[in-house]
Amino acid sequence: MKKILFTTDFSANATRAFYFALNMAEKHQAELILAHVFDIPNVWNYPIEYNPSEMKQGMINDWKHKLKEFFENYDTKVKAKFEAVEHPSVLKGILSIIEAHKPQLLVVGTRGKSIIKEVILGSTTKALVKHSPVPVMAIPEYTNRKDFGKVLYASDLREDDVQALSKLVQLVAPYQPEIQILHIHPASEYKGIEKIAWFKELVKEHIAYKRISFEVLQSDDNFAALHNHMAWNKFDLLVMLEKKRGGIIDKLFHDDLVKKMEFHTRIPLLSYNENFLPATDDKDIKKSDTIEN
């Protein structure tokens, strides 16, 4: 991983999320891009000496300076860049930064208010999960600072989950965590055990990472089952694949579960967007084959 994007509204929660972005940048020796999206909707109505473009550039410079000051509070050798974008839509502003810098990961906090307006809120995080062309790591408001020693990947056992898992293995490789793959199926699904056996072989064929285990739960309430499983086990990261709707399994398992979990857990959530995966190819799976433990 070469670039990590961290977006901030300078709130306490954003500062907490920065720990994770900085830690991952250090582990991967990646460049860290610190970014802020701001809006000045009413300023053009005031009499000013400078033209609007000069004022906008001045505010961009001010926000970049504030980002630099924030970063310099940390003792780190990570290389950093600073980006400030004026846009009335936080989502579109962040997406424009992603397009310009092409990071491999976006880290955001899920709560907080900026000086000018609410910025990284739940609704924005939800939209990023849905539309971001890169994986999104959402850091809850009250999460604890820790490394990723135990990772939970919630899966409905489809082939594209293997591709997401291969990307996950590359991402968390510096931490060498335990990765548990959890499948929750309703009582009406009689082939859950057969399906997990098929999926195990698929994972074994494409991913050589050894610290992977599998768990199957039967429940008609996916959210409750997942929430309870996480409550009984000490996971440090929850990973899910945000999928397009279509098949019956998607409807049973993926009823906006990624977005619901954002509000009901103190564990960081890493979301891979199904639209992101087609942009990768088998090289990612083959690369993960070389990651042993």
N, C-alpha and C positions, 0 to 999 in steps of 0.2 A: 504494500500500500504506500503510495507516494504522497497523497494529499488528503488532509482531513479538514472539513469546513465546520467551524463553530459559529453559530449565530447567537447574538446576545442582545438583551434589552437593558443590561446593566442592573438587573434585579438580583436579589440574594439567591434566587433559584438558578438563575443563569450562571452565577458564580460557582454554584455547586456543580452544575453540569460541566463547567469548564475543566474541573478536575479530571473528569473522564476523558474529555477530548485531549487534554495535555498528556495524560498518562498513556493513552493509545499512541499519540504522536511520538512520545519518547520510546515506547516499546517497538514501534515500527520504523523509527528514525525517519518519520514522515514530516513533510512541511505542514504547518498549521496556519490556516487562513481564518482570521477573526473578522467577523462581519456584523454590521448593524444596518437595519433598514429603518429609515425615518421618513416622516411625511410633514410637509409644511402647507396644509390646505388653505389656510387663511392669510398667510403672510403677504400674498400679492395684493391684498386689498388696502394695505397700509402704505402711506407715502414714504418712500425711501430714496436715499441718494444714489444707491447703486441699482443697476439693472438686475432683473430676476436671475439671469444666468450667473452673474458675479456673486450674488447672494447665495445661490444654490451651491456653487463651488466652494464658497467660504464655509458653509455648513458641512459639506463633505470633508473638507480639510479638518474642521474642528472635531468631527466624529472620529476620523482616522487617528487624530492625535489622542483622543480619549481612549480609543482601543489600544494604542501603543502604550499609554500610561498604565492601563489595566494589565497588559501582558508583562510589563517590566516589573510588576510586583512579585513575579514568580522567578525563582532561581532555576533556570533551565537552559539547555543548549539547543533546544528545538528552534528551527528556523521558522519565522513567522512573517506573514503578510497581512495587511490591514485593508479592509474594503468597507466603504460606506455607500449605500445606494438610497436615493430618494425615490419613493414610490408609494402611492396611496394604498396599494395592496401589498401586505407583508408577504403573502404567498408568492406573488409574481416577482416581488423584489428578490426573495431568496432564490427562486428558480432562475432568475437572470444571473445571479452570482454563481450558481451551479453551472450554468451554461458557459460563463466566462472562464471559470477556473477548472472545471471538470474534476472535482474531488472524487475520491472513492467512498467517502462516508460523510454524512451530515449528522452533527450532534446538536441537539436542542434541549432546552428545558421545557417542561410542560406547563409552567405557571409563571406569572410575573407581569409587571407593568413597567413600561418605559417612561421616560420623562414626558414625552409628547403624547403617546397613546398606548393602548394595550398592544403588545407585540406578540411574544411567543405564548399564546394561550392554547387551550385545548383544541379549539376549532382550527387554529392554524396547523397544529401538529397533526390533526386528523387529515387535513387537506394535503399536507406534505407526505404522509403515509400513502395516500392515494395517488399523488401526482409526481412525487420526486423521482427523477431518473436515477438516483443513487440510493443506497440503503440509508434508512433514518434510524438513529439511536435517540430515543426520547428518555430523558432523565426526569423521574418524578420529583415532586417538590420536597419530599421528606426522605429521600433515599440516603443510604449511608455510603461513605466513601470506602470502596474496597476493590480489590482486583477481581477478575472473573475466574473463580475457582470451580464453580459448578454452574453449568449452563443448561437451560431447558428449552428444547425445540418442540413446539406443539405442531403436530403434523396430521394431515388427513391422508397421508401415504399415497402421494402421487409422484410420478417420475420427476416433475419439476422441483419437488422438494429435495431431490438428490443434488441438483445443481445449486440450490440455495444452501444446502449443507456444505457443499464443497467451498463455497464462498465464505461461509461461517468459519470453517476450519482454518482457512487462510487468515481470517481476521483475528481469531483468538489464539492462534498458534503460539505467540510469545508467552501466553499465560498457562499453556498446557492444561486446560481445564477438563473436568469430566463433562461429557455432553450426554444428556438423557433425551431420547426421542420419545415423546408421549403421543399416543393416539387414543382419542376418546370416541367411542362409537355407541350408538343407541341400542337398546335391547332388540330392536327389529332388524339390526344388521347382524346376520348370523355368520358372516365370513370375516369378522374382525381378526380372529386368530390366524386364519389362512393368509389374510392380507399382510399382517405384520411379518409373517415368515417370508413372504415374497419380497417385502420391502427390505428386510434384513439382508437378504442375498444381494439385492440391488445396491445397497449401501456398501456392503463388503466388496462388491465387484469394482466400485468406482472410487471409494475413499479408504485410504490405508490407515487413517488415524485410529488408534487402538482404544482410546478411552471413550468409547461410545456404548451406551446401553439403551435398552428399549423397555417401555412400560405401556401397558394397555389397560384402559379403564372403560367400564360400561356405564353410561349415563345418558339420560334424555335431556339433561341440562348441561350443555358443554361449558358454559361460563362458570356455573357453580362447581362443577367437577374440577375444572382447571384452577379455580381460585382455592379450593380446599387442598388440592395437591400441592400447590405452591406454599400454602400455609403450613403444611406438615413437613415440608422439605426446605432446606436452606439453599435456595438457588440465588445466584448473583446476577443472572441475566436471563430474560425471557426472549425467545426468538420466534417469529412467526412470518409466514409468507402471505402477504396481502394478495388475494386472487380475484380474478374476474368472476362474476357470477355466471352460473350456467348449469353444471351438473348437480345431481341430487346430493352428492357428498358436500359440495360447496354450500348448498343451502342448509344442510344439517349442521355442518361444522363451522362454517365461516360466516355466520350471521352477524357481521360487523364486530366480530370478537376482538380483532386487533384494536379497534377504536375503544371498545368497552374496557379492555384491560388497562388502557392508559390511565383511567381514572380510578382504578381499584387495586393498585399495587404500588409498593415502594421500590420495586425491582425495576431497573432499567429495561426498556423494551427496544429490541432491535427488529425492525421490520424490513423485509425484502419485498419489493413491489414486483409482481409478476410481469409487468411491462418492462422492468429492468433486466430480467433474466435473458430474454431473447437477444439483448445486445451483447451478451457473453456467448461463448461457444464451448466446445468440448475441451479446449485448452485449459479452461479453469478446472475441470474435473481431473484432467490428466496431471495438472500441476499439484492438485491436492493429493494425488496418489503418492507423491514423494514425501509427504509430511508424515513422518513416523513418530511413534512414541513407545 
